């Protein structure tokens, strides 16, 4: 499945590369286009989050009132979701799509000759064997990246310009640890992740203060939920940076740009929706 989407994404990334002849610029524009395509889903997700927060108090009351009657509790909760035109699993679709894109882009960046340049498998295998024999190197985790580095200057068909703002996007932090520049993009990604988490937390706190100023018991419950959500939101950047440290820098660049776009998107959508609620 990931191969299928990586192949489709490869057509778009290669189209952009052919225009600008720079892998970094192609990835940035690729990130923007993917974000625009997914904008309707992001809007729906933001609306779902606000609706979920709105009915949370009602759901809690149902759970407390029918704690000894699970069947009745489920019936009442279903009625609430139907009334709000929501599904209890409405947030799952967004998470599934994000996971598919995450791994598909990893496959794409890991094997750009296959998915982006559509180079014949036999050519890739021949070059891989040649590099292993002549260079005396063992089996690489990223054989196509090795081909681009070793054979790109000799054969234009396997050449991709990965120089971007003084950075080589084919480098892998764990393999090129001696070059401090390999840490620039991952560090910026981490910073942008924490900024994103901070903005999301502030939005939740702002909303909770408006709704729970005089209800200490509910506020304590909400704080517990918010702390749990905050802990979960830290897990994604930690997992992503772990992958970014063992993947070519092109992947970290995609995540960095995607993060920055997500921050802008979240701020704008939240502002628009708050304005809409005030008008209502």
C-alpha positions in Angstrom: 0.0 0.0 0.0 2.8 2.5 0.9 4.5 1.6 -2.3 1.4 2.5 -4.3 1.1 6.0 -2.7 4.9 6.5 -2.9 4.7 5.9 -6.6 1.8 8.4 -7.0 3.6 11.0 -4.9 6.7 10.3 -7.0 5.1 11.6 -10.2 4.3 14.9 -8.4 7.7 15.3 -6.9 9.5 14.5 -10.1 7.3 17.0 -12.0 8.3 19.7 -9.6 11.9 18.6 -9.7 12.0 18.8 -13.6 10.8 22.4 -13.3 13.2 23.7 -10.7 16.0 21.1 -10.9 16.4 21.2 -7.1 15.3 18.4 -4.8 14.8 20.8 -1.8 12.6 23.2 -3.7 10.6 20.3 -5.1 10.0 18.9 -1.6 8.9 22.3 -0.2 6.4 22.8 -3.1 5.4 19.1 -2.8 4.6 19.7 0.9 2.5 22.8 0.1 0.5 21.0 -2.6 -0.2 18.0 -0.3 -1.3 20.3 2.5 -3.7 22.2 0.1 -5.2 18.8 -1.2 -5.8 17.8 2.5 -7.2 21.2 3.5 -10.9 20.0 3.4 -9.9 17.1 5.7 -8.1 19.5 8.0 -11.1 21.8 8.2 -13.4 18.9 9.0 -10.9 17.6 11.6 -10.8 21.1 13.3 -14.7 21.3 13.3 -14.8 17.8 14.8 -12.4 18.7 17.5 -14.5 21.7 18.4 -17.7 19.7 18.3 -16.1 17.0 20.5 -15.1 19.6 23.1 -18.7 21.0 23.0 -20.4 17.6 23.7 -17.7 16.4 26.2 -19.6 17.6 29.2 -22.8 15.9 28.0 -20.9 12.7 27.4 -19.5 12.8 30.9 -22.9 13.2 32.4 -24.3 10.2 30.4 -21.3 8.1 31.5 -21.9 9.0 35.2 -25.7 8.5 35.0 -25.6 5.1 33.3 -22.3 3.7 34.6 -24.2 0.6 35.8 -26.1 0.2 32.5 -23.6 0.1 29.6 -26.2 -0.7 27.0 -28.3 2.4 27.9 -25.1 4.5 28.1 -24.2 3.5 24.6 -27.7 4.2 23.3 -27.7 7.7 24.8 -24.2 8.5 23.5 -25.2 7.4 20.0 -28.2 9.7 20.2 -25.8 12.6 21.1 -23.5 11.8 18.2 -26.4 11.5 15.8 -27.8 14.9 16.9 -24.5 16.6 16.3 -24.1 14.6 13.0 -20.8 13.1 14.3 -19.2 9.7 14.5 -17.3 8.4 17.6 -14.6 7.3 15.1 -14.6 10.6 13.1 -11.0 11.4 14.2 -9.7 8.0 13.0 -9.8 8.8 9.3 -7.5 11.8 9.7 -5.0 9.7 11.8 -5.0 6.8 9.2 -4.4 9.3 6.3 -1.5 10.9 8.2 0.1 7.5 8.9 -0.3 6.5 5.2 1.3 9.8 4.0 4.0 9.5 6.7 5.3 6.1 5.6 4.6 6.8 1.8 6.8 9.9 1.9 9.5 7.8 3.8 9.4 5.2 1.1 9.6 8.0 -1.6 12.6 9.7 0.0 14.3 6.4 0.8 14.1 5.3 -2.9 13.9 8.4 -5.1 15.2 6.6 -8.2 12.4 4.0 -8.0 9.5 6.2 -7.0 10.5 9.6 -8.3 12.7 9.1 -11.3 11.1 5.7 -12.3 14.5 4.1 -13.1 14.5 0.5 -14.2 15.0 -2.0 -11.3 17.8 -3.8 -13.2 19.8 -0.6 -13.6 19.5 0.1 -9.8 20.5 -3.4 -8.9 23.5 -3.4 -11.2 24.7 -0.1 -9.8 24.1 -1.4 -6.2 26.2 -4.5 -6.9 28.9 -2.4 -8.6 29.2 0.0 -5.6 29.4 -2.9 -3.2 32.1 -4.6 -5.2 34.3 -1.6 -6.2 33.9 0.5 -3.1 34.1 -2.5 -0.7 30.9 -1.3 1.0 28.5 -3.5 2.8 24.7 -3.6 2.2 23.4 0.0 2.6 20.1 0.9 4.2 19.7 3.4 1.4 21.2 1.9 -1.8 19.6 4.4 -4.1 21.0 7.3 -2.1 24.4 5.6 -2.5 23.9 5.4 -6.2 23.0 9.1 -6.5 26.2 10.0 -4.5 28.6 7.6 -6.3 27.2 7.4 -9.8 25.2 10.6 -10.2 28.1 12.6 -11.7 28.8 9.9 -14.2 25.3 9.0 -15.3 22.7 11.8 -15.6 19.8 9.3 -15.4 20.6 8.6 -11.8 21.6 12.1 -10.8 19.4 14.2 -8.5 20.5 17.7 -7.4 20.2 17.4 -3.6 22.1 20.5 -2.7 19.8 22.9 -0.8 21.0 26.0 1.0 24.4 24.5 1.6 22.9 21.2 2.9 23.1 17.8 1.2 19.6 16.3 1.5 21.0 12.9 0.7 22.9 12.8 3.9 21.8 10.7 6.9 22.5 12.2 10.4 23.6 8.8 11.9 25.8 8.1 8.9 27.2 11.6 8.5 27.5 12.4 12.2 30.8 14.3 11.7 29.1 17.0 9.7 27.2 19.4 12.0 25.0 20.6 9.2 23.1 17.3 9.1 21.5 18.3 12.4 20.1 21.7 11.3 16.9 20.5 9.7 16.1 17.9 12.5 16.7 20.6 15.2 14.4 23.0 13.4 11.8 20.3 13.1 11.9 19.6 16.9 11.5 23.4 17.6 8.6 23.7 15.2 7.0 20.6 16.8 7.1 22.1 20.3 5.8 25.4 18.9 2.9 23.5 17.4 2.2 21.7 20.7 2.3 25.0 22.6 -0.1 26.6 20.3 -2.5 23.7 20.5 -2.3 23.6 24.3 -2.9 27.4 24.5 -6.0 27.0 22.4 -7.4 24.2 24.6 -6.6 26.1 27.8 -8.2 29.3 26.4 -11.4 27.4 25.6 -11.4 25.5 28.9 -11.1 28.7 31.0 -14.1 30.2 29.2 -16.2 27.1 30.0 -15.0 26.0 33.4 -14.1 29.2 35.4 -16.4 28.3 38.3 -16.4 24.5 38.2 -13.4 23.2 40.1 -14.3 19.5 39.9 -14.8 19.6 36.2 -11.7 21.7 35.7 -9.6 19.1 37.5 -11.0 16.4 35.3 -10.3 18.6 32.2 -6.7 19.3 33.4 -6.1 15.5 33.6 -7.5 15.0 30.1 -5.4 17.9 28.8 -2.2 16.6 30.4 -2.9 13.2 28.8 -3.4 14.8 25.4 -0.3 16.9 25.8 1.8 13.7 26.6 0.4 12.0 23.6 1.1 15.0 21.4 4.8 14.8 22.4 5.0 11.2 21.2 4.6 12.0 17.5 7.6 14.4 17.3 9.7 12.0 19.4 8.9 9.1 17.0 9.4 11.4 13.9 12.8 12.7 15.0 13.9 9.1 15.8 13.1 8.2 12.1 14.5 11.5 10.8 17.9 10.7 12.4 18.2 7.5 10.5 16.7 8.8 7.2 17.9 11.1 4.4 17.5 14.8 5.3 14.9 15.1 2.5 12.4 13.4 4.9 13.2 15.8 7.7 12.8 18.8 5.4 9.3 17.5 4.3 8.3 17.2 8.0 9.7 20.6 8.9 7.8 22.3 6.1 4.7 20.3 6.8 4.9 21.3 10.5 5.2 25.0 9.7 2.3 24.8 7.3 0.2 23.0 10.0 0.9 25.8 12.5 -0.2 28.5 10.0 -3.2 26.4 9.0 -4.3 25.8 12.7 -4.0 29.5 13.6 -6.0 30.6 10.6 -8.7 27.9 10.9 -9.1 28.5 14.6 -9.5 32.3 14.1 -12.1 31.8 11.3 -14.1 29.3 13.3 -14.0 31.4 16.5 -15.3 34.4 14.4 -18.1 32.1 12.9 -19.1 31.0 16.4 -19.2 34.6 17.6 -21.5 35.6 14.7 -23.8 32.7 15.4 
